[in-house]
Amino acid sequence: MKKVQLTETVLRDANQSLMATRLPYKDYEGILADMDKAGYYSVECWGGATFDSCLRYLNEDPWERLRNLRKNLPNTRLQMLLRGQNLLGYKHYHDDVVEKFIELSIKNGIDVIRIFDALNDFRNIETALNATKKYATQRTIASGCISYTQSPVHTVEKYIEMCKELKRMGFDTICLKDMAGTMSPYEAEHLIKGIKDAIGDMTLILHTHCTTGMAYMTLTKAIESGIDVIDTATSCFSGGTSQPSTETMFYAFKQYGIDCGLDEEIINKVNDFFKPVKQKYIDNGQLNPKSLATDAQALVYKVPGGMLSNMIANLTDMHAMDKFDAALAEIPKVRADLGYPPLVTPLSQMVGNQAVTNVLVGERYKNISKEVKNYIKGEYGIAPAPIDKELSAKVLGDAQPVDCRDEDMKRTGEEFVAAREALGDLCRSEEDVMSYICYPDQTLKFLKDRKAQEENEAVYTIEEM
């Protein structure tokens, strides 16, 4: 019997795509014991934007969240998404920081590390791969990830060569990350058959989104073409900018005679649990109905789900939703100017924010963000195609682009020393130090609030005695 396994995304990408990662741990803790019995290939629950969101919006320690997930999902592979040399942030970190972050991630409970680079510049994922292998347990899986997109320079042949390179580098599995849901059934068939011929029996994974309405057709063709694992979301958190439904694919598999290893009763119980959770966020406005819709224009814009929900949230906060359509139309123009980078974090935010700025200011590139300038300077890696000459000259002048790896490879330890000094007695662990290195302002505020809360609780305890 043919076997295809499923990764459940509701704890990370599904809620990140639909409601900008605002789902607190307490809202799903009660279903974790059941999820542990479902039979998923893995549960994607950490990484991506969850780290930032925990500190910035949810008043949670992301490391404590991970430890709680590990405790309550002891039999299930816990999966995270890692942005290679960017880790979970928006800039490159030195190799020693990347290595330490991965050591702590595995130590605190992560099993599957899905590692990608926004530009598919594989020099930027090599350090993360080596660290994953160095600190691996028997459960650890290093998954090399390709950011899938379409452009004049992205071809089936190029993607096949990328997969060969990931296999040569020593990854355990390969994932095709179709973050905007633009992969068509036709493309899936030719791409996956070509890749499987090139990498043999190595596990191949497909991650896509329903944004364009293409996902179910694409997954069906991918399964026919030899895919091994697909990403899905429990049905009430599926669709729109999220992934296809776990239960729907389960029922389709049954008719095809495909074994996916899931317990039907439990996956339905998981969905029943999340229905009122979803409704709560619809009622309070954090889950915008726009994120639940199908938008075939994303086939033109190439906009991933998380980028779209963040864009909606930001424009709403600025009372500028009337600029939404114009900003969407500006995105492919900015992307072309920047050499057709795949729209995945952090490039998706950089391109999206620049497009919004161009529209709001009323003049293209009058204001250029620091991140876009750094990208043009070469600090994120090699662009897939040449950057627009006029834009490049505006940023670089007579200077030449830098090689990002020259700086990345330094092992100075300075970040760790500076973080410990800045935190003082707020710091209790290596994890606190790492949080500060990744998000200094948010971490400092979180740790100050944590200390104040504990002091208040101690006062209350004394008064009660």
VENUR-V547824 format. One record per residue. N is the residue number from 1. RES is the residue in one letter. SS is DSSP state (H for helix, E for strand, - for the rest). PSI is psi in whole degrees, 0 to 359 (none if undefined). NEAR is the number of other C-alpha atoms within 10 Angstrom. Layout:
n->{N,N}
res->{RES,RES}
ss->{SS,SS}
psi->{PSI,PSI}
near->{NEAR,NEAR}
This chain:
n->{1,2,3,4,5,6,7,8,9,10,11,12,13,14,15,16,17,18,19,20,21,22,23,24,25,26,27,28,29,30,31,32,33,34,35,36,37,38,39,40,41,42,43,44,45,46,47,48,49,50,51,52,53,54,55,56,57,58,59,60,61,62,63,64,65,66,67,68,69,70,71,72,73,74,75,76,77,78,79,80,81,82,83,84,85,86,87,88,89,90,91,92,93,94,95,96,97,98,99,100,101,102,103,104,105,106,107,108,109,110,111,112,113,114,115,116,117,118,119,120,121,122,123,124,125,126,127,128,129,130,131,132,133,134,135,136,137,138,139,140,141,142,143,144,145,146,147,148,149,150,151,152,153,154,155,156,157,158,159,160,161,162,163,164,165,166,167,168,169,170,171,172,173,174,175,176,177,178,179,180,181,182,183,184,185,186,187,188,189,190,191,192,193,194,195,196,197,198,199,200,201,202,203,204,205,206,207,208,209,210,211,212,213,214,215,216,217,218,219,220,221,222,223,224,225,226,227,228,229,230,231,232,233,234,235,236,237,238,239,240,241,242,243,244,245,246,247,248,249,250,251,252,253,254,255,256,257,258,259,260,261,262,263,264,265,266,267,268,269,270,271,272,273,274,275,276,277,278,279,280,281,282,283,284,285,286,287,288,289,290,291,292,293,294,295,296,297,298,299,300,301,302,303,304,305,306,307,308,309,310,311,312,313,314,315,316,317,318,319,320,321,322,323,324,325,326,327,328,329,330,331,332,333,334,335,336,337,338,339,340,341,342,343,344,345,346,347,348,349,350,351,352,353,354,355,356,357,358,359,360,361,362,363,364,365,366,367,368,369,370,371,372,373,374,375,376,377,378,379,380,381,382,383,384,385,386,387,388,389,390,391,392,393,394,395,396,397,398,399,400,401,402,403,404,405,406,407,408,409,410,411,412,413,414,415,416,417,418,419,420,421,422,423,424,425,426,427,428,429,430,431,432,433,434,435,436,437,438,439,440,441,442,443,444,445,446,447,448,449,450,451,452,453,454,455,456,457,458,459,460,461,462,463,464,465}
res->{M,K,K,V,Q,L,T,E,T,V,L,R,D,A,N,Q,S,L,M,A,T,R,L,P,Y,K,D,Y,E,G,I,L,A,D,M,D,K,A,G,Y,Y,S,V,E,C,W,G,G,A,T,F,D,S,C,L,R,Y,L,N,E,D,P,W,E,R,L,R,N,L,R,K,N,L,P,N,T,R,L,Q,M,L,L,R,G,Q,N,L,L,G,Y,K,H,Y,H,D,D,V,V,E,K,F,I,E,L,S,I,K,N,G,I,D,V,I,R,I,F,D,A,L,N,D,F,R,N,I,E,T,A,L,N,A,T,K,K,Y,A,T,Q,R,T,I,A,S,G,C,I,S,Y,T,Q,S,P,V,H,T,V,E,K,Y,I,E,M,C,K,E,L,K,R,M,G,F,D,T,I,C,L,K,D,M,A,G,T,M,S,P,Y,E,A,E,H,L,I,K,G,I,K,D,A,I,G,D,M,T,L,I,L,H,T,H,C,T,T,G,M,A,Y,M,T,L,T,K,A,I,E,S,G,I,D,V,I,D,T,A,T,S,C,F,S,G,G,T,S,Q,P,S,T,E,T,M,F,Y,A,F,K,Q,Y,G,I,D,C,G,L,D,E,E,I,I,N,K,V,N,D,F,F,K,P,V,K,Q,K,Y,I,D,N,G,Q,L,N,P,K,S,L,A,T,D,A,Q,A,L,V,Y,K,V,P,G,G,M,L,S,N,M,I,A,N,L,T,D,M,H,A,M,D,K,F,D,A,A,L,A,E,I,P,K,V,R,A,D,L,G,Y,P,P,L,V,T,P,L,S,Q,M,V,G,N,Q,A,V,T,N,V,L,V,G,E,R,Y,K,N,I,S,K,E,V,K,N,Y,I,K,G,E,Y,G,I,A,P,A,P,I,D,K,E,L,S,A,K,V,L,G,D,A,Q,P,V,D,C,R,D,E,D,M,K,R,T,G,E,E,F,V,A,A,R,E,A,L,G,D,L,C,R,S,E,E,D,V,M,S,Y,I,C,Y,P,D,Q,T,L,K,F,L,K,D,R,K,A,Q,E,E,N,E,A,V,Y,T,I,E,E,M}
ss->{-,-,E,-,E,E,E,E,-,H,H,H,H,H,H,H,H,H,H,-,-,-,-,-,H,H,H,-,H,H,H,H,H,H,H,-,-,-,-,-,-,E,E,E,E,E,E,-,-,H,H,H,H,H,H,H,-,-,-,-,-,H,H,H,H,H,H,H,H,H,H,H,-,-,-,-,-,E,E,E,E,E,-,H,H,H,-,-,-,-,-,-,-,-,H,H,H,H,H,H,H,H,H,H,H,H,H,-,-,-,-,E,E,E,E,E,-,-,-,-,-,H,H,H,-,H,H,H,H,H,H,H,H,H,-,-,-,-,-,-,E,E,E,E,E,E,E,-,-,-,E,-,-,E,-,H,H,H,H,H,H,H,H,H,H,H,H,H,H,-,-,-,E,E,E,E,E,-,-,-,-,-,-,-,H,H,H,H,H,H,H,H,H,H,H,H,H,H,H,-,-,-,E,E,E,E,E,-,-,-,-,-,-,-,H,H,H,H,H,H,H,H,H,H,H,-,-,-,E,E,E,E,E,-,H,H,H,-,-,-,-,-,-,-,E,H,H,H,H,H,H,H,H,H,H,H,-,-,E,-,-,-,-,H,H,H,H,H,H,H,H,H,H,H,H,H,H,H,H,H,H,H,H,-,-,-,-,-,H,H,H,H,-,-,-,-,-,H,H,H,H,-,-,-,H,H,H,H,H,H,H,H,H,H,H,H,H,-,-,-,H,H,H,H,H,H,H,H,H,H,H,H,H,H,H,H,H,-,-,-,-,-,-,-,-,-,H,H,H,H,H,H,H,H,H,H,H,H,H,H,H,-,-,-,-,-,-,-,-,H,H,H,H,H,H,H,H,-,-,-,-,-,-,-,-,-,-,-,H,H,H,H,H,H,H,H,-,-,-,-,-,-,-,H,H,H,H,H,-,-,-,-,-,H,H,H,H,H,H,H,H,H,H,H,H,H,-,-,-,H,H,H,H,H,H,H,H,H,-,H,H,H,H,H,H,H,H,H,H,H,H,H,H,H,H,H,H,H,H,H,H,H,H,H,-}
psi->{133,142,130,128,163,137,128,129,3,330,352,275,328,311,334,319,323,326,35,37,40,21,111,156,319,337,344,1,323,347,356,322,323,318,328,341,1,329,21,151,317,165,116,118,357,174,197,227,1,323,308,313,320,312,319,321,330,358,46,148,115,329,322,322,314,316,322,321,316,318,322,353,59,335,5,140,126,130,143,160,127,133,42,233,344,348,250,13,208,17,167,143,156,156,323,329,316,314,316,321,317,321,313,325,314,317,322,358,358,138,313,119,109,111,127,164,136,333,2,32,98,349,332,0,357,319,317,320,312,321,321,317,323,319,14,144,185,338,350,135,125,113,115,132,135,128,109,136,173,141,173,339,0,111,164,316,321,319,323,318,322,316,321,320,319,321,316,324,336,16,152,324,167,135,134,115,97,76,337,359,33,355,125,164,320,313,320,314,307,323,310,320,318,318,315,324,327,328,359,227,11,137,128,131,143,125,123,178,158,6,315,354,4,343,314,319,318,317,319,314,325,319,317,333,357,14,149,324,141,154,131,165,142,141,324,342,21,178,179,231,0,196,168,162,134,310,322,314,325,312,322,319,319,317,331,352,30,130,119,0,9,150,114,317,319,318,329,324,321,315,319,323,318,348,307,333,312,315,324,319,337,315,323,2,358,337,101,131,335,327,342,351,163,134,97,342,342,340,335,315,335,37,121,163,313,324,319,315,324,321,317,314,316,316,325,315,326,3,43,29,343,346,3,309,321,321,320,316,335,335,308,334,315,318,317,319,328,10,29,49,144,140,80,152,134,355,326,315,321,313,316,314,322,321,316,316,315,319,315,321,329,7,127,127,23,319,121,128,155,320,318,321,316,323,313,328,349,8,348,349,194,124,147,328,165,141,147,129,318,317,317,316,326,326,315,331,234,359,163,150,152,166,114,327,338,320,320,323,353,142,77,334,0,322,321,316,313,320,316,319,318,325,330,228,0,338,127,349,167,328,321,318,315,321,318,320,321,316,79,310,314,320,317,315,316,314,325,317,321,315,317,319,318,323,319,318,324,322,315,320,318,318,330,342,none}
near->{7,12,15,18,21,24,23,28,27,28,21,25,32,31,26,25,31,29,30,27,26,20,23,17,18,8,11,15,13,12,16,18,15,14,21,18,16,21,22,20,21,22,27,26,23,25,23,23,21,27,22,22,21,23,21,17,14,17,17,19,20,22,20,13,21,21,16,16,22,19,14,18,19,14,14,20,24,25,26,23,23,23,26,27,30,23,25,22,20,18,16,22,22,21,23,19,24,21,22,16,23,25,19,16,22,19,14,19,21,28,25,24,26,26,27,30,27,26,24,21,18,22,15,26,24,21,21,29,24,17,19,26,18,12,16,19,13,6,12,20,21,22,25,29,32,25,22,24,22,17,15,9,11,16,14,16,11,11,20,20,15,18,24,15,15,22,17,10,15,15,23,18,22,24,23,23,22,23,30,30,30,29,24,19,18,12,15,24,20,14,20,25,16,17,23,18,11,15,19,9,11,15,16,24,25,24,23,28,31,28,32,25,22,20,24,20,14,23,24,17,20,26,21,13,17,21,25,20,22,25,26,30,30,27,23,21,29,24,27,24,36,33,33,30,22,27,20,14,19,22,13,12,18,11,8,11,12,17,14,20,15,18,14,13,9,16,23,15,15,20,20,15,17,19,14,12,15,18,13,13,15,14,10,9,11,18,22,18,12,14,23,21,15,16,15,16,14,20,18,14,18,27,27,27,32,29,27,25,24,21,21,20,18,15,16,13,10,9,10,13,16,10,13,16,9,15,22,22,17,21,24,20,14,21,24,16,19,22,19,23,26,30,28,28,25,22,22,23,20,23,29,24,22,24,24,25,20,21,19,14,11,10,10,16,16,10,11,17,15,10,20,20,17,17,21,26,20,17,21,27,24,23,19,18,16,13,18,14,10,11,16,20,14,13,15,15,10,9,10,12,16,17,14,19,19,10,14,19,13,13,12,12,12,11,19,17,11,13,19,20,13,15,18,9,11,18,18,12,9,14,19,20,24,22,22,24,20,22,18,16,13,18,24,20,13,22,22,14,14,16,13,12,12,11,12,11,12,12,11,11,10,8,8,7,5}
